[in-house]
Amino acid sequence: MINIVRLIGGLVFMGLAVMTLVAAPARPLWIAGLAATEWGYWIAIAALLPLIPTRGQSRLGKTGAALSLGAIALLLMPVIRANEMNRELPAAFDAAFGPSRRERAAESEDARLAPLVPADLFRPVQSRAIRFEERVFGTYEGRKLTLDVYHPGYVHGPLPTVIVVHGGMWQSGDNAEFVALNAYLAARDHVVVAINYRLAPRWRFPAARDDVLSALAYLKVYGHEFGADPARIAILGRSSGGELALLAAYTANEPGIRGVISAYGASDLRYEYEHPAPPRVLDTRGVLETYLGGPPSKADDAYFAASPINFVTSSSPPTLLIHGALDSVIRPEETARLDARLRDAGVKHIYLRLPWATHRCDRSFGGPCGQAITYAIERFLDAVMMPAAGPEAGKRKTEDGKAPAAAGERERARRRRAGVGPREH
């Protein structure tokens, strides 16, 4: 019996591990792939069980053990590949935007040192306390549109601001999505504004885009009340929110937009209609027809107007594109097309292609994808958000009003927390 259990365990672990290599053809397998790629190092620990030697091990038991051993190797590959980015990704940012402004990084004592910090795979990321408030920025047909503001309470002066646009295929979701990153950035001297917007099918395009622009206008008028700097704004969106973030950034003609970030986002909706996801993963064409009012043959103008790729110019803001190579919801080829268009237009940008990752891979904030994306976002914001003028802008003060510790001490403490350099004993 133990040998049969060992074989079944090996088959299960190997079945999960295979999802680190292929794009999912069906929604349940996409969920399994997400677990395998972002929590696989935990699953690998469980996969050690069939390797425990027992008496009377048969060929079935040995086969199960061999399968488990192979599964462990595959389940650890995302971590290994993410670790390779510790050298590659900083070099890519240096080439695109120049060396990191270390003086700002030193001020933010908890800034990530590398795309992957192995210890963070097993521990929660520590953040200082932040302040949170909800505001109403619009009303449509009796429904209030709200935004959540995350901001540090210990900083005086206008701060760089990130508008966050949630995903959900334009039909679902809200601004409570991925709050961990919002809090993380707010604790590191940013104001984060996570917005809600009108959803299809009740409100079709361009309602959602207009709501992003309305939030931007609200921020310019009222942002000073919670420390936002309207001259230093970045827009961040995931999935369908990536389309809205890119579209707003490329069409708003707003000099205060310093950059835009799209994580596994849509960018060319006609291309997406012609290259849909596997039907058992997502009804791509049905989603687009609901959002845009029909197929391209009937709503061609809407498909054009909703596709950020059509609005790239040499003056488009710097852009960070992030996509997993195993994404079967929104194909990475769509982002590769936008990458090429930005390159042809001479726009400063980075395309972070994660070879092991699938859609919504940053669901695990401390996983290999979550860490790499957080590093890239933080490094990108550091590059595009120039400090505000004035000697007092953005200076942090502690609760008693005193200046924080010296930058050198902060840097040493930060390195000790990340496991880099010598520790004090």
Number of C-alpha atoms within 10 A of each C-alpha: 7 15 21 15 14 25 23 20 21 27 19 16 28 23 16 21 29 18 24 28 19 18 23 25 16 17 16 12 17 22 15 18 30 27 23 28 29 29 20 28 24 16 20 21 12 14 24 16 14 26 17 8 11 11 7 9 12 13 12 16 25 18 19 26 26 19 25 29 20 17 26 23 15 25 31 22 18 26 22 14 16 24 18 13 17 17 12 12 20 20 14 16 18 13 11 15 18 12 14 15 12 11 9 14 20 18 20 18 19 22 21 20 17 21 25 28 21 18 13 18 21 12 9 10 13 11 14 12 14 17 15 16 11 13 13 14 19 16 10 8 5 7 9 15 17 19 24 20 23 26 28 24 20 18 17 15 17 26 30 26 30 29 25 28 27 27 23 14 21 25 18 13 14 19 18 14 17 17 12 16 18 23 23 23 24 28 24 20 24 25 28 31 30 27 24 24 26 24 19 20 16 10 16 19 20 15 16 21 20 15 20 26 19 15 22 23 15 15 21 16 10 13 20 14 9 20 21 25 22 24 19 22 29 27 28 28 24 28 25 22 27 28 31 33 31 31 24 23 31 23 15 13 12 16 12 18 25 24 27 30 29 27 28 30 28 30 28 21 25 19 15 19 19 11 15 20 21 17 13 12 17 18 14 21 21 14 18 21 18 20 25 25 18 17 17 19 8 12 13 14 11 20 24 16 18 25 20 23 25 15 17 21 16 13 12 22 24 23 26 21 23 25 30 24 20 25 26 22 27 26 23 22 15 20 25 17 15 20 20 13 17 21 14 12 14 15 19 18 21 23 17 17 16 23 16 27 26 32 27 20 26 23 16 18 22 24 26 31 28 21 23 27 23 22 21 24 21 17 25 23 24 18 20 21 19 14 14 16 9 8 8 11 14 21 16 20 14 12 10 7 9 9 11 14 10 10 16 12 13 18 18 17 17 19 19 14 15 19 15 14 10 9 11 6 3
